Amino acid sequence: SHLTNFVDMSTKKYSPPRSRKPPARFLRPFLGLISVATVYFFCFGSFISQQAENLPATEYVSLFSGQQIPLERWQRPSSFLKPPMTSRLEGTYATLWLQQVHSWFDSDSERIAEFLSESKAAGFEGIMTDVPWSWTEREREGDFDFKSFSKDWMGEVCKQGLKLHIVVRLNELPPWIPENELDELSERGFGKREICNEVFKSTSMGSTRAMGMVNQFVARSIEFYTSEYGDCVESFSPTLNNELETRYTQERDCMRDFNPGMLLKFEKWQQDRNFESVVEPLDYPLQCSPIVTTELQRWWDFRNDVLAEVYGNLCGLVSNANRRCLLHIGEFFSSTDRINGNAISSLLAMPQVTDLTMDSNMALWGGPVSPSIVGVLIDASRKAGKIIHYEAATERIFPCDNSGKIVHNGEGTDILAAAKLMYNEAINRALESGVDALGFTNLCEPRFISDFLPGEGKTELLSLRSARSTEILPTAIIYLPFRLFAAVDRQIAGIESIDGVKCDHPTIPCWHPSFSKLPKFGFGAKLPGGCAQDIYQFKLIEVWDSLRLRHERVSIVIDAEGLDDEQLLSEVKEIVSINIKGVPSEFSERGKVKESVKERFISITFYTNEV
């Protein structure tokens, strides 16, 4: 059973459904007479093997779900099954970064107080901010100044009865370090990625000396702020780079870290696992087909183990101070996974990691995508005992000027309508998937928050309700093995060529026509009238959308052991297993799925265009 690209492959363009009825309509009279497994075997075994190569996405969803659906992607959510959304959110926050304290408000205490007062009036319960290492330990090693550069503005947050979420920002090395020592302490690239080294000197997890300094700074930060502000401090978020693996890297293919210390750790990691031979990481050029080498598999596993170990240790320091440890997770389930590691399953298993923030601007490659991606991320991270946040980034669509005011574009009406639709739908998907908390980053005028929220008229932030009850159990599972998307790299629909390589992915229409009006950046700017979308993420969302048409709650499982959970499986009616053509299970899976569970699989294979 397989599907190719959810587009008409004969024309290489998106084709709307033909007027004929979807084949699945003819199966409906039989659904009560034969088993679900038999229905899917028939549908996917006989019909799809012959015709799926020309099957558009909307017809696929009709076929897969056995029901008629709206023809446009943006119409589907009205037909999604909605779980009861009755639970209050665990918390809400707005961000105000230290750089913005200076650039927006010129460190003026009255203007900062006005922003905080406006945030509180808008319904925000907390403020997330940062303490940069490079702005705190400037003169010499061990000389910490937590009040310079107006960092003491945080006291006003507590005065106004708001909670503090402090990001301990470790990505920039302090300026006292001599230039000739930076290479030892910094992340490194090699080959064509050496250019990455000159752009940004970010801290390497492979450097024993750098990590010693990092641990010292995190410990001192926790000690200072808990002493200074007491219970006003709700969480700390230690981060060595933006969202665990810097998102800057994905457009430039700057997969790192090849610091000499990291390479030694990789060698020892292999030796400890008694592999027959020790391999070195390789610099792979972009190609359209998956890369499934032993070197890549081990390197990807190793990088994720390192991420888990480092952040587990840093969160241990936070836990020792009886504070919550919140980690930001960048958007995953896409062809950026090869570049940006993600240790989400390991982090979710750690008791010292209390909060995970799913961070998405719904524009992974610089063009707006389906808001369903937010529901997908929540469904992959939801876990009992953890607080899962969705953080909406606003700066691309609502940029702020140097005085901290939203810049209104010339096409303001079109852009505002499209933006409102995008954020409304994203937050709805988060609430339906049981998100625990909401954050908004880089929104310089919090009073406009109601424009982002779903509902008619002016919705109050505190009035939002989520389907976060533990009594809501999933009735469908998507099994997407741990390393599956790590095998593919920068597969973007509609982009003619990347690094001289043509993968011939057809253009995918914007989720809603109005999204073409939204600002574009990066690869998205190469499709000014369209929306650059990750081809594999698009396919996954199509499957998720189809399941939401008949399931209130979907769970996404990435580890085989996650399918051993009897409570999780107790109410499940469908288990969809995702594969990519050319990626063997030996590469993608971590652990073995029980045969009794495999027998329930509905297998779908994503195909890759090759020129």
C-alpha positions in Angstrom: 0.0 0.0 0.0 1.4 3.4 -0.8 0.7 7.0 -1.8 3.0 9.0 -3.8 2.8 12.8 -3.4 -0.9 13.5 -2.9 -0.7 15.4 -6.1 -1.4 14.5 -9.7 1.9 13.1 -10.9 0.9 13.1 -14.6 1.0 17.0 -14.7 3.3 17.7 -11.7 0.7 20.1 -10.6 -1.9 20.0 -7.9 -5.2 18.7 -9.3 -8.5 19.4 -7.6 -10.7 16.3 -7.1 -12.6 15.2 -10.2 -16.4 15.4 -10.1 -16.8 11.6 -9.6 -17.5 10.3 -6.1 -14.6 9.1 -4.1 -14.3 5.3 -4.3 -14.7 4.9 -0.6 -18.4 5.9 -0.9 -19.1 2.6 -2.5 -17.7 0.8 0.5 -20.0 2.4 3.1 -22.7 -0.2 3.0 -20.2 -2.9 3.8 -18.5 -1.1 6.7 -20.8 -2.6 9.3 -20.4 -6.1 7.9 -16.6 -6.5 7.6 -13.7 -5.6 9.8 -11.8 -2.3 9.7 -8.7 -4.2 8.9 -10.3 -5.9 5.9 -11.7 -2.6 4.6 -8.2 -1.0 4.7 -6.6 -4.0 3.1 -9.1 -3.8 0.3 -8.8 0.0 -0.1 -5.1 0.3 0.1 -4.1 -3.1 -1.4 -6.2 -3.1 -4.5 -7.3 0.4 -5.4 -4.3 2.4 -4.3 -1.8 0.0 -5.8 -3.3 0.8 -9.1 -4.4 4.4 -8.9 -2.8 6.2 -6.0 -0.1 7.7 -8.1 -2.6 10.1 -9.5 -4.7 10.5 -6.4 -4.9 14.1 -5.1 -4.7 14.8 -1.4 -8.4 15.6 -0.9 -9.5 12.3 -2.6 -6.9 10.4 -0.5 -8.5 11.8 2.7 -12.0 10.7 1.4 -10.7 7.3 0.5 -8.9 6.9 3.8 -11.7 8.1 6.0 -14.6 6.5 4.1 -16.5 9.7 4.2 -17.2 12.8 2.0 -15.1 15.8 3.1 -14.9 19.5 2.1 -12.7 19.9 -0.9 -10.4 22.6 0.4 -7.9 22.0 3.2 -9.0 25.1 5.1 -12.6 23.7 5.2 -11.7 20.5 6.9 -11.4 21.7 10.5 -15.2 22.4 10.6 -15.7 18.7 10.1 -13.1 17.6 12.7 -14.4 15.7 15.7 -14.0 18.0 18.7 -13.3 16.6 22.2 -14.8 18.4 25.2 -12.7 21.5 25.8 -13.6 22.3 29.4 -10.2 22.7 31.2 -8.6 26.0 32.1 -5.1 26.5 30.8 -2.2 26.0 33.2 -0.8 29.4 32.3 -0.2 32.0 29.6 2.8 34.2 29.0 4.1 36.9 26.8 7.8 37.4 26.0 10.0 40.5 26.6 13.6 39.8 25.8 16.4 41.8 27.3 17.3 43.1 23.8 13.8 44.4 23.4 13.9 46.1 26.8 16.6 48.2 25.2 15.5 48.5 21.6 11.8 49.0 22.2 11.7 50.9 25.5 15.3 52.3 25.9 15.3 50.7 29.4 12.7 53.3 30.5 11.1 51.9 33.6 7.8 53.7 33.0 7.4 52.3 29.5 8.4 48.8 30.7 5.8 49.1 33.4 3.1 50.1 30.9 3.9 47.1 28.7 3.6 44.8 31.7 0.4 46.4 32.9 -1.0 46.0 29.3 0.1 42.4 29.3 -1.7 41.7 32.6 -4.9 43.5 31.4 -4.8 41.3 28.2 -4.9 38.2 30.3 -1.3 37.1 30.4 -0.3 35.5 33.7 3.5 35.5 33.2 6.4 37.1 31.3 9.2 35.1 29.7 12.5 36.9 29.4 16.2 36.0 29.2 19.5 36.4 30.9 22.2 36.2 28.3 25.5 34.7 29.4 27.4 37.1 27.1 25.8 40.1 28.8 26.4 38.9 32.4 29.9 37.4 32.6 31.7 40.0 30.5 34.9 41.0 32.2 36.5 37.8 33.5 35.6 34.2 34.3 33.4 33.9 37.3 32.6 37.6 37.5 28.8 37.7 37.2 26.8 40.9 37.1 23.1 40.1 37.1 22.0 43.8 37.2 24.0 45.5 34.5 22.4 46.4 31.2 19.1 47.1 33.1 18.6 43.4 33.8 17.0 44.4 37.1 13.8 45.4 35.2 12.5 41.9 36.1 11.6 43.2 39.5 8.7 45.1 37.9 7.2 41.8 36.7 6.9 40.6 40.2 5.6 43.9 41.5 2.7 43.6 39.0 1.8 40.1 40.2 3.0 38.3 37.1 5.2 35.2 37.1 8.7 35.1 35.7 9.9 32.5 33.2 13.6 33.0 32.7 15.5 31.7 29.7 19.2 31.2 30.7 20.6 32.0 27.2 24.0 30.2 26.7 24.4 30.4 22.9 26.8 33.3 22.8 30.2 32.8 24.5 31.2 35.7 26.9 33.5 38.4 25.5 36.3 37.8 27.9 37.3 34.6 26.2 40.4 35.3 23.9 39.9 35.0 20.2 42.4 32.2 19.9 40.4 30.0 22.3 37.0 30.3 20.6 37.5 27.4 18.2 38.0 25.0 21.2 34.7 26.1 22.8 32.5 26.7 19.7 30.3 24.5 17.5 32.1 23.7 14.3 31.2 22.7 10.8 33.4 21.3 8.1 33.6 21.0 4.3 31.1 23.4 2.7 29.7 24.2 6.2 32.9 25.9 7.4 31.2 29.2 6.5 28.8 28.5 9.4 31.7 28.9 11.8 32.4 32.5 10.8 28.8 33.6 11.2 28.0 32.6 14.8 30.3 31.5 17.6 27.8 29.2 19.5 28.8 27.1 22.5 29.7 23.5 21.8 28.3 20.7 24.0 31.4 18.7 22.9 33.8 21.0 24.8 34.4 19.9 28.4 35.7 23.3 29.3 32.8 25.1 27.7 30.3 22.9 29.5 32.0 23.4 32.8 31.5 27.2 32.4 27.9 26.6 31.2 27.0 24.6 34.3 28.6 27.3 36.5 26.6 30.1 34.9 23.3 28.2 35.0 23.8 27.4 38.7 24.7 30.9 39.6 21.7 32.3 37.6 19.3 30.0 39.4 20.8 30.9 42.8 20.6 34.7 42.1 17.1 34.9 40.7 15.4 32.5 43.2 17.0 34.5 46.0 16.2 37.9 44.4 12.6 37.2 43.4 11.5 34.2 45.3 8.3 32.5 44.3 7.8 35.0 41.5 10.2 32.8 39.4 8.1 30.0 38.0 10.5 28.3 35.6 14.0 28.4 34.1 14.8 27.5 30.6 18.5 26.8 30.0 19.4 26.8 26.3 22.7 26.6 24.4 21.1 27.5 21.1 17.7 28.5 19.9 15.2 25.6 20.4 17.9 23.0 21.3 19.4 23.1 17.8 19.6 26.5 16.2 17.1 27.1 13.5 19.5 29.4 11.7 21.2 26.2 10.4 18.3 24.8 8.4 18.4 27.1 5.4 22.2 27.0 5.1 22.4 23.2 5.8 24.8 24.1 8.7 24.5 20.7 10.4 26.8 20.8 13.4 28.5 20.2 15.8 31.9 18.8 14.6 33.9 20.4 17.4 37.0 18.1 18.0 35.6 17.4 21.5 32.3 16.3 20.1 34.0 14.0 17.6 35.9 12.3 20.5 32.6 11.9 22.4 31.1 10.3 19.3 34.0 7.8 19.0 33.7 6.9 22.7 29.9 6.6 22.3 30.4 4.0 19.6 33.0 2.1 21.6 30.7 1.9 24.6 28.1 0.3 22.4 30.5 -2.3 21.1 30.0 -1.7 17.4 32.2 -3.7 15.1 33.8 -0.6 13.7 33.9 3.1 14.6 32.7 5.5 11.9 33.2 9.2 11.4 30.4 11.6 10.6 30.3 12.5 6.9 29.4 15.7 5.1 26.5 14.6 2.8 25.5 16.7 -0.2 21.9 17.3 -0.8 20.0 14.6 -2.7 16.4 13.9 -3.5 16.3 10.3 -2.2 16.8 9.4 1.4 20.2 9.0 3.0 20.3 6.0 5.2 23.9 5.3 5.9 25.3 3.8 9.1 27.3 7.0 9.7 24.1 9.2 9.6 22.1 6.8 11.7 24.7 6.7 14.5 25.5 10.4 14.3 21.8 11.3 14.6 21.3 9.0 17.5 24.5 10.3 19.2 23.5 13.9 18.8 20.1 13.2 20.3 21.7 11.4 23.2 24.0 14.3 23.8 21.1 16.8 23.7 19.2 14.6 26.2 22.2 14.3 28.6 23.1 18.0 28.5 19.6 19.3 29.1 18.8 16.6 31.6 21.8 17.7 33.7 20.9 21.4 33.3 17.3 20.7 34.3 18.6 18.8 37.3 20.1 22.1 38.5 16.7 23.7 38.1 14.9 20.9 39.8 17.3 21.1 42.8 16.0 24.7 43.3 12.4 23.5 43.3 11.6 25.3 40.0 10.1 24.0 36.8 12.4 23.4 33.9 11.0 24.5 30.6 12.6 23.6 27.3 11.8 25.0 23.9 11.4 22.5 21.0 11.5 23.7 17.5 9.2 22.5 14.8 10.0 18.9 13.8 8.5 16.1 11.6 10.0 17.6 8.5 13.0 17.3 6.3 14.9 19.7 8.7 15.2 16.8 11.1 18.5 15.7 9.6 20.0 19.0 10.4 18.2 19.8 13.7 18.3 17.0 16.4 15.4 16.4 18.7 15.5 14.4 21.9 11.9 14.8 22.7 11.1 11.2 23.7 14.1 11.1 26.1 13.3 14.6 27.5 9.7 13.6 28.2 10.9 10.6 30.2 12.9 12.7 32.5 11.2 13.8 35.8 13.4 17.0 36.0 12.0 18.2 32.7 8.6 19.6 33.6 7.6 21.7 30.7 8.1 21.5 26.9 7.2 24.4 24.6 6.3 23.5 21.0 7.5 26.6 19.1 6.1 27.1 15.7 5.6 30.2 13.5 3.8 27.9 11.0 6.4 28.9 8.4 9.1 26.3 8.6 10.7 27.2 5.3 9.6 30.8 5.2 6.1 30.3 3.8 2.9 29.7 5.8 1.8 26.1 6.2 -1.3 24.3 7.5 -2.2 25.3 11.1 -2.7 21.6 11.7 1.0 21.3 12.3 0.4 22.8 15.8 -2.0 19.9 16.6 0.5 17.4 15.2 3.3 18.8 17.5 1.0 18.7 20.6 -0.2 15.2 19.8 3.4 14.0 19.6 4.5 15.6 23.0 1.4 15.2 25.2 2.3 13.2 28.3 0.8 12.8 31.7 2.5 14.9 34.3 4.2 17.3 31.8 3.0 20.8 31.0 3.0 21.2 27.2 3.0 24.8 25.8 2.3 26.2 22.4 4.3 29.3 21.7 3.1 31.4 18.8 5.8 33.6 17.1 4.3 36.8 15.8 7.3 38.9 14.6 7.3 37.8 10.9 3.7 38.9 10.4 3.4 41.7 13.0 6.9 43.2 13.1 7.6 45.9 15.7 9.4 49.2 15.1 12.1 50.6 17.4 9.6 52.2 19.7 7.8 48.9 20.4 4.8 49.5 18.1 3.4 47.1 15.5 4.3 48.1 12.0 1.2 48.3 9.8 1.9 47.1 6.3 0.4 48.8 3.2 -1.8 45.7 2.5 -2.8 45.7 6.1 -6.4 44.5 5.6 -5.5 41.4 3.6 -2.5 40.5 5.9 -4.5 41.0 9.1 -7.3 38.8 7.9 -5.0 36.1 6.8 -2.9 36.3 10.0 -6.0 36.2 12.2 -7.2 33.1 10.3 -3.8 31.4 10.7 -3.4 32.0 14.4 -7.1 31.3 15.2 -6.9 27.9 13.5 -3.5 27.1 15.1 -4.7 27.9 18.6 -7.9 25.9 18.0 -5.8 22.9 16.9 -3.7 23.3 20.1 -6.7 23.5 22.3 -8.3 20.5 20.7 -5.1 18.4 21.1 -5.0 19.2 24.8 -2.3 21.9 25.1 -1.7 22.9 28.7 -0.4 26.5 28.3 0.0 29.2 25.7 2.7 31.7 25.0 3.1 34.6 22.5 6.6 35.8 21.6 7.7 39.2 20.2 4.2 40.7 20.4 5.1 44.3 21.4 1.5 45.4 21.9 -0.2 42.8 24.1 -3.6 44.5 23.9 -4.0 43.1 20.4 -3.9 39.5 21.7 -7.7 39.1 21.1 -7.0 39.4 17.3 -5.0 36.1 17.5 -7.6 34.1 19.5 -10.4 31.9 18.1 -14.0 32.9 18.6 -16.4 35.5 17.5 -15.7 39.1 18.4 -13.2 39.9 21.2 -12.1 36.6 22.9 -10.5 36.9 26.3 -7.3 35.0 26.8 -8.4 33.7 30.2 -11.7 32.4 28.8 -10.0 29.8 26.5 -10.6 26.2 27.4 -8.5 23.2 26.4 -9.2 19.5 25.9 -6.5 18.6 28.4 -8.4 16.2 30.6 -6.6 12.9 31.1 -9.9 11.2 30.7 -9.8 11.9 26.9 -8.0 8.9 25.4 -6.8 8.6 21.9 -8.8 6.4 19.5 -6.2 6.7 16.7 -2.4 6.5 16.6 0.1 7.6 14.0 3.3 5.6 14.4 6.1 7.6 12.9 9.5 5.9 13.8 12.1 7.9 15.6 14.6 8.6 12.7 12.3 8.5 9.7 12.5 12.1 8.7 16.2 12.3 9.6 16.8 10.4 6.3 15.5 13.3 4.1 16.9 16.8 3.7 15.4 20.1 2.5 12.6 18.6 0.4 10.5 21.8 -0.3 7.5 21.8 -2.6 7.7 24.3 -5.5 11.4 25.2 -5.1 13.0 24.5 -8.4 16.6 24.0 -7.2 18.5 23.9 -4.0 22.4 23.8 -4.2 22.0 23.0 -7.9 19.9 19.9 -7.1 16.4 19.6 -8.7 14.0 17.3 -6.9 11.0 18.3 -9.0 8.5 18.5 -6.1 5.3 20.0 -7.4 4.0 23.3 -5.9 1.4 22.8 -3.2 -1.3 25.5 -2.9 -1.4 27.6 0.2 -3.6 26.2 2.9 -5.9 29.1 2.4 -5.7 31.5 -0.6 -5.3 34.5 1.7 -2.0 33.0 3.0 -0.3 34.0 -0.2 -0.6 37.6 1.1 1.4 36.9 4.3 5.1 38.0 4.5 7.6 35.4 3.2 11.3 34.9 4.1 14.0 32.4 3.3 12.9 29.8 0.8 9.4 31.2 1.0 10.6 34.4 -0.6 11.3 32.4 -3.8 7.6 31.7 -4.1 6.2 35.2 -3.6 2.7 34.2 -4.8 2.7 30.8 -3.1 3.6 29.0 0.1 6.8 27.0 0.4 6.0 23.8 2.3 7.9 20.8 3.4 6.7 17.9 1.2 7.0 15.3 4.0 5.4 17.4 6.6 2.6 18.2 4.2 1.9 14.4 3.7 1.9 13.8 7.4 -0.6 16.6 8.0 -2.8 15.1 5.3 -2.9 11.8 7.3 -3.5 13.6 10.6 -6.3 15.7 9.1 -8.0 12.6 7.8 -7.8 10.9 11.2 -9.2 14.0 12.9 -12.3 13.8 10.7 -13.4 10.8 12.8 -11.3 10.8 16.0 -11.5 13.4 18.8 -8.0 12.5 19.9 -5.0 11.3 18.0 -1.6 10.3 19.5 1.7 10.3 17.6 4.2 7.7 18.8 7.8 7.8 17.7 9.3 4.9 19.7 8.3 1.3 19.5 8.1 1.1 23.3 5.3 3.7 23.1 3.2 1.0 21.5 3.5 -1.2 24.6 1.3 1.2 26.6 -1.9 -0.8 27.3 -3.8 2.3 28.5 -2.9 4.1 25.3 -4.0 1.1 23.2 -7.1 0.4 25.1 -9.5 2.6 23.1 -7.5 2.8 19.8 -9.4 1.8 16.7 -6.8 2.7 14.1 -3.0 2.6 14.1 -1.4 4.2 11.0 2.2 3.4 10.4 4.2 5.9 8.3 7.1 5.0 6.1 9.2 6.7 3.5 10.2 4.7 0.4 13.9 3.8 0.6 14.1 4.1 4.4 14.4 0.6 5.9 13.0 0.0 9.4 16.5 -0.8 10.6 17.4 2.9 10.0 14.2 4.5 11.2 13.0 2.5 14.2 14.3 2.5 17.7 13.2 -0.8 19.3 10.9 -3.5 17.9 7.2 -3.3 17.6 5.3 -6.3 18.9 3.8 -8.5 16.2 0.4 -8.3 17.8 0.5 -4.5 17.3 2.0 -4.7 13.8 -1.0 -6.8 12.8 -3.2 -3.8 13.4 -1.1 -1.4 11.3 -2.5 0.5 8.3 0.8 1.2 6.5 1.3 4.2 4.3 4.5 4.9 2.4 5.5 8.4 1.3 7.3 8.4 -2.0 10.0 10.8 -3.1 10.2 12.5 -6.5 13.5 11.8 -8.3 14.8 13.5 -11.5 
